[in-house]
Amino acid sequence: MFSLRQRQGRAGERLARAYLERAGYRILACNVGFRVGELDLVAQDGGTLCFIEVRMRAAGGLVTPLQSISDRKRRRFLRAARWYLARQRARWEGPVRCDVVAIEEALRRPPSVVLIKAAFYADPLPGRSAAW
């Protein structure tokens, strides 16, 4: 049985996935977990591999979805992205970026969904450009 928070998180991920698919992303994986962290979504946007963090909050709350991403969460997310890449090295040599889908829920209206491309930057991996 999932907790209320887990059910809301899964609903946010489904909403983000549908939004990204309409925007032309091809979803490759969902909820990819490693001991160092988790990736909500892994997708391809054209020739770019995207690691996507989904954040959902109530509109008018104390913090926005973007503000809810702590430094610790960002570090864990980037570690998980590096682990994913290490396992895909033979299959992915193109550009990589980290995006965020920010969702704000409001009463009596549809949720607001915003895609922030290249929301995080990391030190490049060996053989990768500094843009990653």
C-alpha positions in Angstrom: 0.0 0.0 0.0 1.3 3.4 -1.0 1.1 6.4 1.3 -0.8 9.5 0.3 2.5 11.3 -0.5 3.7 8.4 -2.7 0.3 8.3 -4.6 0.5 12.1 -5.2 4.1 11.7 -6.4 3.1 8.9 -8.8 0.2 11.1 -10.1 2.6 14.0 -10.6 5.0 11.7 -12.5 2.2 10.5 -14.8 1.1 14.1 -15.5 4.8 15.0 -16.2 5.2 12.0 -18.5 2.1 12.9 -20.5 3.2 16.6 -20.7 6.7 15.5 -22.0 5.3 13.1 -24.5 3.1 15.9 -25.9 6.2 18.1 -26.1 7.9 15.4 -28.2 10.1 13.7 -25.6 10.4 9.9 -25.9 10.2 8.4 -22.4 12.9 5.7 -21.9 12.5 4.8 -18.2 10.6 5.7 -15.1 11.6 5.6 -11.4 15.2 4.4 -12.0 16.7 3.8 -8.6 20.3 3.3 -7.6 21.7 3.2 -4.1 23.0 6.7 -4.6 19.6 8.2 -5.7 16.6 8.0 -8.0 15.7 9.4 -11.4 12.0 10.1 -11.8 12.1 10.0 -15.6 14.7 9.3 -18.3 13.8 10.6 -21.7 15.1 11.5 -25.1 14.5 15.0 -26.5 15.7 14.8 -30.1 19.4 13.7 -29.9 19.7 14.6 -26.2 19.4 12.2 -23.2 17.4 13.9 -20.4 17.3 13.1 -16.8 14.1 14.6 -15.4 13.2 15.5 -11.8 9.4 15.9 -11.2 8.4 18.3 -8.4 4.8 18.8 -7.4 3.5 21.3 -4.8 0.2 23.0 -3.9 -0.2 26.5 -5.4 0.3 29.2 -2.8 2.4 26.9 -0.6 5.5 28.0 1.4 7.8 27.0 -1.4 7.5 26.5 -5.2 8.3 23.2 -6.8 11.7 24.5 -7.8 12.5 25.8 -4.4 11.8 22.4 -3.0 14.9 20.9 -4.6 17.5 21.0 -1.9 21.2 20.8 -2.6 21.2 17.3 -1.2 18.5 16.3 -3.6 20.3 17.8 -6.5 23.5 16.0 -5.6 21.7 12.6 -5.2 19.9 13.2 -8.6 23.2 14.0 -10.3 24.9 10.9 -8.8 22.0 8.7 -10.0 22.4 10.3 -13.5 26.1 9.5 -13.5 25.4 5.9 -12.5 22.8 5.6 -15.3 25.3 6.9 -17.8 28.0 4.6 -16.6 25.7 1.7 -17.4 24.7 3.1 -20.8 28.2 4.1 -21.9 28.2 1.8 -24.9 24.7 2.8 -26.0 24.7 6.6 -25.4 27.4 9.0 -26.7 25.2 12.1 -27.4 24.6 15.2 -25.3 23.0 14.9 -21.8 21.0 17.4 -19.7 19.0 17.5 -16.5 15.5 19.0 -16.7 12.8 19.7 -14.1 9.1 19.4 -14.5 7.5 21.7 -11.9 3.8 21.1 -11.2 1.6 23.3 -9.0 -1.8 22.0 -8.0 -4.6 24.4 -7.4 -8.2 23.9 -6.3 -10.9 24.2 -9.0 -8.5 24.5 -11.9 -6.1 22.3 -13.8 -2.5 21.9 -12.5 0.1 24.3 -13.8 3.0 22.3 -15.5 6.3 24.0 -16.4 9.3 22.4 -18.0 12.7 23.8 -17.2 15.3 22.5 -19.6 18.9 22.3 -18.3 17.9 23.1 -14.7 21.0 21.5 -13.3 24.6 21.4 -14.4 27.3 19.0 -13.4 30.9 18.6 -13.9 31.5 16.7 -17.1 32.1 13.0 -17.1 35.3 11.8 -18.8 34.7 12.1 -22.6 31.8 14.5 -22.2 31.6 18.2 -22.9 31.6 20.8 -20.1 28.0 21.6 -20.9 27.1 18.4 -19.0 
